[in-house]
Each structure stands twice: as C-alpha cells, then as structure tokens.
Amino acid sequence: MKHTCKTSGVCAKLITFELEDGIVSNINFIGGCSGNTQGVAKLADGMKAEELVAKLSGIRCGFKGTSCPDQLAKAVASKL
C-alpha cells in the first residue's frame, strides 16, 4: 500500500513509500537535499520496516532535533 506522509522540522516536505508485508519500498522524498535523500531511499529500499525504524530513528541533522532519515522512520512506524 502506498503512503504519503508530511514531514516536520526538515527540508523535505513529504515522504512517499510503499509498505507491503512488512517491507518498505519505492521511497521518495519531496524536497530536501537531493543526494542525501536519494541515498537514504536507495539504501532503505527493500528493508524490513522494523529494521528501518530501528536504524534510522533518532538521527539528527545539525542542530535540528530530527532529520530526513528520522522522519522516514517516524512515517514508517506510524503505519505499522
């Protein structure tokens, strides 16, 4: 199933992804640092949702309390 989630506190405005049988795929960040968000999306593609949440939760961007990877983890966790 395809999901679209608004972000908070980061440059990316939206994250879309598919979650099927506990596997995350087709991740796309709308906005943000293109190279970084593309890299995160490629690395996380095909990952088990629980593993993605565990690995990416709590990552910070500079002085921000969150990051695009952290926002992806929160978005995926909200759909479990």
Secondary structure, DSSP 8 states (H G I E B T S, - for coil): -EEEEE-SSSSEEEEEEEEETTEEEEEEEEES-HHHHHHHHHHHTT-BHHHHHHHHTT---TTSS--HHHHHHHHHHTT-
